[in-house]
Amino acid sequence: MSKLSDISNANLRELLGNRSVSRTLVNLQNGTATFDGVTEPDAIMIVEIDGGLFHIADVTNKALATLAALQNPITGQDGYYVQPAGTTVYYVWVVNAAGTSYVIQGTYSGQAFTPFKSALGDGSVPDIAVKSTYAPIAIFKVVTDATHTFTPGTTNWDATGITSSAAAVSVLGVNTPAFIAGGA
């Protein structure tokens, strides 16, 4: 019988072993800075982490929470940065086997990283830095207009000058941004 450990390519092994199995309906709670993840019909999300299936209770009115081990490899910061005016940023909601949710903030195109001096953000969907521990559940897309900023966990999803959308995912795909409302 084949096992995940038989796959020598680490990226392929992670892709096959860490994913959301159930169809979760994701809703950004307009008028707040929270989100919901509801699975129909049984209100239990099923995720695969390192090949094992875990049942996670649905979440309602969940605030964005960051984790340095997930965030720092993406932006060089342990927490969220304030998303500037005139940018598009993707956020990935992940969950671990215990059902703890975190949201990873991506970069915006041309973002300069202080710790890395010359590196620039490309505006892509962020990767999950801690391998075989988290499964992606959804991607949030936040677009700010030319004059408004977005503070994760504080600014409402539908605040003036903010356009936000969400889509459930099983894995992080090549064209993931294309199916989120508003395209890439």
FENVEN-V43060 format. One record per backbone hydrogen bond with DSSP energy under -1.0 kcal/mol. NH is the residue of the N-H (numbers start at 1). CO is the residue of the C=O. Records with the same first field share a line. If there is no record, write none. Layout:
# FENVEN-V43060
NH->CO ; CO
This chain:
# FENVEN-V43060
6->3
7->4
13->9
14->10
15->11
16->12
17->13
18->14
19->48
20->170
21->46
22->46
25->38
27->36
29->34
30->28
32->29
35->62
36->27
37->59
38->25
43->39
45->56
47->54
48->19
49->52
51->17
52->49
54->47
56->45
58->43
59->37
62->35
70->67
71->67
72->68
74->71
75->71
76->72
83->150
86->145
89->142
91->140
92->104
93->138
94->102
95->135
96->100
99->96
102->94
103->65
104->92
106->90
110->121
111->108
113->119
118->116
121->111
135->95
137->93
138->93
139->167
140->91
141->165
142->89
143->163
144->87
145->161
150->83
154->151
155->151
157->32
159->156
162->159
163->143
165->141
167->139
169->137
176->173
178->175
179->176
180->177
183->180
